[in-house]
Amino acid sequence: MSGAEVIVGVEGSVGRLTLDRGYALGALTTAMCEAMIEALLDWRRDGAIKAVIIDHAGDRGFCAGGDIRALADSVAGDGVEARRFFFTEYRLDHLIYHFDKPLVTVMDGVTMGGGVGISWPASYRIATERTSFAMPETGIGLFPDVGGGWFLPRLHGADGLWLALTGARLKAADCELLGIATDVVAAASLPALKAAIIADPNNIEGILTELESDPGPAPIAARRDEIDRLFGAASVEAILAALEAEGSDWADEQARILGAKSPLSLETAFRQLRAGAAMHDFGEVMAMEMRIAARLVAAHDFTEGVRAVILEKDNAPAWRPASLEEVTEPMLEAVFAPLPPGEEWSPLPQLAQG
């Protein structure tokens, strides 16, 4: 059946969730998240379902994130729908993280923001030569959510913080090197991959071994020492100072990139990853990210970032605060503070103990 721009179906003993919103690069809506939650809960209980595939229709890309325009429209009013979206999206991400059957996500094409949230928690994460993976939220006044506070600090060294602050885009080789992708398969082989999994869902490992492709050398490999040294500093300000003192073209470019991001978002992401690294439960990270999302989506920088990057496209946002030095401790404490009663995030009742 089809609904909420997600095609939901079963083929053999495999559940299929296919994002069918190509005109919006698969951008997620609350209704899409709800449809996926309903299907996954059904399949979780159904002994006949042995595995699940999440992919997309068309060739424009897997999922570019949440529907930013809809979020902006909501916060221009009372913001209720924006908060509902994050609450529901995070429940979906949490469900995927705790899904107890093999779940294969096909990250073919653009995989950003919310697309990362429904990819990274999956058992198998398939990249192709068309994959473009990123968490670019600091450029629009948000932060790397959907579990970024859990996954990013658990990458090697300072790789996760570099990705979180800069919004760097990765291709398949880098995704595989960092462990973001578990496997790389040529886009032309995806129909054969899906058909093979549907035919034999108990042999996913063997199928991937047979169809895996070589993505070539990973560009990030040559930069890992620099990333660890420069992005391993004790604060965002110290990272920027280290980049500026380095004097290399690469470091200068990273400093330029950071200089274009929302200072509040940068400081928030830094604290988010530090906090998430110390947490022991994925749900705890989701609750933290709900608090951050509720505050940042209602803040000046999100509205301004959407205006500058998405609507008017002048790429000249007037951030407020305008500099890292102007981001105070009380501001950050307010971003991370508990939400009012009834607004805190909670897992699905079926996963309340997970």
N, C-alpha and C positions, 0 to 999 in steps of 0.2 A: 504494500500500500504506500501512498505518498501523502505527505502532509507537512506543513510548517517548513517547507523547502528542504526537507530531509526525506530521502526515499528509504523507507524501512521495509525490510523483507527478509525472508529466510530461503536459502538455497541449500538443499540437502540438510546437513546438520550444522550449517554455518549461518549465523545472523549477519545481516548486511545493513550498515548505516552509510548512506551515500549523500554527502552534502550536495544539494542541487540548487545552488544560488550563485551560479557562475558570473552573472552580471555584476555582482557585488564582491567578487573574489572570495566567495564562500563565507563572508562576514556573518558571524553568529548573532542570532536574535534570542530573546528569552524563549519564544515558542520552539525554536530549533533545539535548544538545550532541553526543554521539557520533553520534547518528542524522543530525544536520545535517552534521557533518563528512564522514561516509561519502557522503552524497548529493552534497555539493558537490565532493568529490574525483572522484566518478564523472562529474559533469557538466562538470567542468573538462577532462577528457580526451575527452569525447564531442563530436565535431564537429557532431552534429545539434542540440545544445542551444545556442541563441543568447542566452538571457537567463534570469534566475532571479527569481522573486517570493517574498519572505518576508512572510507575513501571519498572521492568526489567525482561528480559527473563533469564532462567537458574537459577542456585543456587549459583553462585560465589560471589554475592553481588550486591548492588544497583549501587553505583558509587563511585569510589575511588578518583575522582577529575578530574582535567584537564589532558591532555596528556603531561606529564612532558618531556618525551623524545622528542616529537615534538617541545615543547617550547625551549628546550636546543639546538636542531638542528637549530632552527630559530635564536636564539641569537648568535650562532656561526658565523652567516652571518650578515645580515642587521637588523634582529629583526622585520621586518615588519609583518610577519605572527604571531609572538608572540603577538604583540600589537593588531593586528586584532582579535585574539582569545579573549583577555581580553575585548576588546570593545564590541564584539558580545555577549560573555557570560554575561557580566553585563547588556546588554540590555534584555537578556532573564530573568535574575533574577528580574530586574525591572518590566518586563511585568507580571511575576508570582505574584509579590508583589501587583500589581494593578489589577490583574485579577478579574473581577466582577462577576464571577460565582464560585460555590464551586469547589475547586481543591484539590484532595486527592493525597498525595505523599506517597508511600509505601517504607519506609526506612528499607527494609529487608536485613540484611547483612551489608557489609562495606558501610558506608556513610561518606565520607570525602571530604574536599575541595570543588570542584565544585559540588559534590553530595549534600553538605550542601546548596549550593546556590539555587538549584532547589527543596529543601525540606523545608527549614525554612520559606520562604515566603508563603507557601501553607496554605490553610484554615484548612486542616486536615493533620496531620503528624503522620503516623502509624509506630510504632516500633514493632519489634518482639523479641523473645528470641535470635535471631541471629544478631540483630543490633549491630554494632560497630561504634560509632559516634566519630569523632575527627576532629580537625582543626590543623594538624601537621606541618604547613608551616614553622614555625621558625626553624625547623630542616633541611630545605634545602635552607635557605637563602631567603625565601619569607615571607609572612605575612598572617594573617587570613582574606582573602578578601571575595568576593561574598556576601557582606552585613554584614560581621563580625563586621564592625565598627558601624553598626546600632543595630544588635541583641545582641551581646555579652555584651556591657555595660548596656543593659536593663534587664539583668538577675539579680537575687537576689544578693545583696552585691558585693563581689569581685569574684563571681563564673566565670563570663565571662572573666575577666583578667587572672584568673588561667588557664582556658581552652586555652586562646590565647597564653600565654607564654609557657606553658608546653606541649601543644598538647595532653593532657590527653585523653584517650579513655573511652567512656561511653557506658554502656549497657542499656537495655531498662528501667530498674527501675530508673536509674539516669536521663535518658532523660525525663521520665515522671515527675519526681520530679522537674526538672529545668524548665519544660514547653517547652523543645525542641520538645518532642513528645506530641501530644494532646491525643493520645490513644495508648494502647498496645493490640495487637491481636496475638494469637499464629500463627506461620508460617503455621501450618497445616490448619488453618481456612482462610487463605488468598483467596483461590479460592472461598469459600463461600461468603466472604466479597465482592469481586469484582463482583460476579454474583448478589448479592443482591443489590449493588449500581446500576448496570446496569439495573436491573429490576425496581428499585424504587429510582431514583436519588434525589427525593424530600424528602427522609427519611434517609439521611446519619446519622444524629444524633441517630435516633432510631436503625439503623442497628449496629452502633458502640457500643451502649449500650448493645445490645443483644450479640454481639460477643467479647466484651472486655475480656481480661484475666488479671490475677494478676501477675505482674512481680516479686513479692517478695520485700523484703526490698532493699532500695537504699543505696549502700555503701557510697555514698557521704554525706548522712545525718549526719553521725557521724563526718564529717570533716568540716562542714560548718562554725562553729565558728573559727576554725583554719584558714580556707581559708580567711575569712573576716578580721581577725586580721593580718595575715602575708602578704597576697596579697593586703591588703588595704593601704599599705605604699605609700609614695608620689613619689617614683621613682623605676625603676628596681633595681638600686643599693641598695636602702633601703629595697626592698623586699628580695633581696639576703642576706643582712646583718641580717634581721630579721629571716630568715630561718636558717642561720648559728648559730645565738645566741639561737635559740629555743632548740636545743639539742635532739629533738625526732627523732625516726627512720623515721617517715613520712616526717618531715621537712628536714632531711638530704637527703632523696631521692629526694625531690623537688629541693633542691639546686643542687644536682648532675645533675638532668635533665636540669635545666637552664644553668648549666655550659657547657653543650654539644651543646647548641643552638647558632645560629649566633648572636653575640652581636648587630650588626646593625639591624637584624630582631626583636630582643627583644625590642630595644629602639623604633623602628618604630611602632611595635604593641601597645606598651604602649601609644604612642602619638596618634595613630589612634583611639584607643578606647576612650581616653579622648576627642578628637575632635568630634568623632561620637556621643558621649553622649550629646553634646551640640547642635547637628544639629536637625532640625525639619522636614526634608524632606529626604526620602529614596534616591531620585535621587541625592541629594547633597552628600550623602555618596558614591554613585557610582562614582561620578566625582572625589572625593578625592581618592578613591581606584584605579581609572584608573591612576592617577598621580603616586601613589606609585608603582603600578604594572609595569608601563613603566620604572621606574628607577631601581627597585630591580631586575627585570628579566634580565636587562643588566649589573648588577653589578657582581663583582667577586664572592660573596658568593653564588649566585644561581648556577653558573657553578660548583663551588667547592662542593656545597651541593649535586648536582645531581651526580657528580663523586663519592663522598664518600658514599652516601646512596643508590643510584639506580644503577649506572654502575659498579664500582669496589667493592662496598659494604664493604669497609674497616672500615666504620663508624669512620673515623679519619679526619674530614675536617680541613683544615688550614684556619680558618676564617680571614678575613681582613676587618676591624680592628679586632684584636685578643682578645680584652677585652672591657668591658663596658666603662671603663675609656677613651678609645681611640676613642669612638664614640662622635664626637663633635657636637655642635649646628649647625654650618654651614653645616655639612653633612646631618643632619636631615632636615634642611630648604630646602636643594636641593632636597631631596626625595619628599617633599610635595609641591614643587613649581609648579606653573601652567605650563602646557605643551605648546609647540610651537603652533602657529595658525594651525588649521586643525587637531590637534591630541587630543584635549580635548574630553572627553566622552560626549555624548548627548543621551537622551532617544529616543526611536522609535518615528517617527513623530506622530503616532496615540496617543502617551502618552505624548506629549510634555508639556501638561498642568498638567500632573499627578505627 
